[in-house]
């Protein structure tokens, strides 16, 4: 991923409230646009880098459950 994109995404959301961040995430997901995926990836990177080991394990469990084939 281009570092300029990473810095641009971070600059665009730095200082946002939780409500604003939630709106950004929900809007990106609901739009379904492929161009939003890198931005969500940058946000996930920030979450991961600032998460405790316990939080990381919980995220991995959630991902694993969410990616299981539907019966």
Beta strands, then each sheet from edge to edge (+ up, - down):
end
